[in-house]
Amino acid sequence: MKQKIELGSRVADVITQVEGVVTGHAEYLTGCDQYLVQPEPKAEDRGRVRPPAEWYDENRLKCYGPVPSVLEAIAELSKERFLDDVGTERAGGADLPAPVK
C-alpha cells in the first residue's frame, strides 16, 4: 500500500532511525518513489553545519505529520514581495526575467 507523504512532513526511517523533514519527492515509472529527508539537528549540534539531506524509499519512512512552523514559514515567504534587478516589483521568488546580454 502506497502512502502519500506531504512535503514538510516529519518522518523517520524505520531502518536507520534517522528523523527529519521531507523537503523533496521523486516519483519514478517503476513505482519506487523516494523522499528527500533533511535530518533535524540534535540539541547539542544546533548552530553547526547541518547533516546533508538523503533520499529514502517511500516504504522505509514512517510519517509523524506536518511540521507547522515550516509550512507557516513557506506560506509567509510566498506572500512577500521582491524587487528584481531592474527595480520591478514581483511576487514570490520565482519566474525571474530572462538575463540580458
C-alpha positions as CSV (number, residue, x, y, z in Angstrom):
1,M,0.0,0.0,0.0
2,K,1.4,3.3,-1.1
3,Q,1.4,6.2,1.4
4,K,1.3,9.8,0.3
5,I,3.8,11.9,2.3
6,E,3.4,15.6,2.0
7,L,6.4,18.0,1.7
8,G,7.1,19.5,5.1
9,S,6.1,16.3,6.9
10,R,8.2,15.0,9.8
11,V,9.3,11.4,9.1
12,A,11.6,8.7,10.4
13,D,13.5,6.0,8.6
14,V,12.4,2.7,10.2
15,I,15.8,1.1,9.4
16,T,18.4,3.7,10.5
17,Q,16.1,5.7,12.8
18,V,17.1,9.0,11.0
19,E,14.4,11.6,11.7
20,G,13.9,14.7,9.7
21,V,11.6,16.8,7.4
22,V,10.6,15.9,3.9
23,T,12.0,18.5,1.5
24,G,11.7,16.7,-1.8
25,H,9.8,13.9,-3.6
26,A,10.8,11.9,-6.7
27,E,8.2,9.8,-8.5
28,Y,9.5,7.0,-10.8
29,L,7.8,5.0,-13.5
30,T,8.9,1.8,-11.7
31,G,6.9,2.8,-8.7
32,C,9.8,3.1,-6.3
33,D,9.1,6.6,-5.1
34,Q,11.6,8.4,-2.9
35,Y,11.6,11.3,-0.5
36,L,14.4,13.7,0.3
37,V,14.8,13.9,4.1
38,Q,16.7,16.7,5.8
39,P,17.7,15.4,9.3
40,E,16.9,17.6,12.2
41,P,20.0,18.6,14.2
42,K,20.3,17.4,17.8
43,A,20.2,20.0,20.5
44,E,24.0,19.8,21.1
45,D,24.6,20.3,17.3
46,R,22.5,23.5,16.9
47,G,24.4,26.3,15.2
48,R,26.8,23.8,13.4
49,V,26.7,22.6,9.8
50,R,23.6,20.5,9.2
51,P,24.0,17.0,8.1
52,P,23.2,16.5,4.3
53,A,19.7,15.5,3.2
54,E,19.4,12.0,1.9
55,W,16.9,10.1,-0.4
56,Y,14.9,7.3,1.2
57,D,12.5,4.8,-0.4
58,E,8.9,5.5,0.5
59,N,8.3,2.1,2.2
60,R,11.2,2.9,4.7
61,L,9.6,6.0,6.1
62,K,7.1,6.4,8.9
63,C,5.2,9.7,8.8
64,Y,4.5,11.7,12.0
65,G,2.6,14.5,10.4
66,P,3.3,18.0,9.1
67,V,5.7,20.5,10.6
68,P,3.5,23.6,11.2
69,S,6.4,26.0,11.7
70,V,7.9,25.1,8.3
71,L,4.6,25.2,6.5
72,E,3.8,28.6,8.0
73,A,7.2,30.0,7.1
74,I,6.8,28.9,3.5
75,A,3.3,30.5,3.3
76,E,4.7,33.7,4.8
77,L,7.6,33.8,2.3
78,S,5.2,33.3,-0.6
79,K,3.3,36.4,0.5
80,E,6.4,38.7,0.5
81,R,7.1,40.9,-2.5
82,F,10.6,41.2,-4.1
83,L,12.3,43.6,-6.4
84,D,14.1,42.2,-9.4
85,D,17.4,43.6,-10.8
86,V,15.8,46.4,-12.6
87,G,13.6,47.5,-9.7
88,T,10.3,46.0,-10.9
89,E,8.2,44.5,-8.1
90,R,7.4,40.8,-8.5
91,A,5.5,38.4,-6.2
92,G,7.3,35.4,-4.7
93,G,10.7,34.3,-5.7
94,A,10.1,32.5,-9.0
95,D,9.7,33.5,-12.6
96,L,12.7,35.8,-12.9
97,P,13.1,37.7,-16.1
98,A,15.5,36.3,-18.7
99,P,19.0,37.6,-18.4
100,V,20.1,40.4,-20.8
101,K,23.4,40.0,-22.5
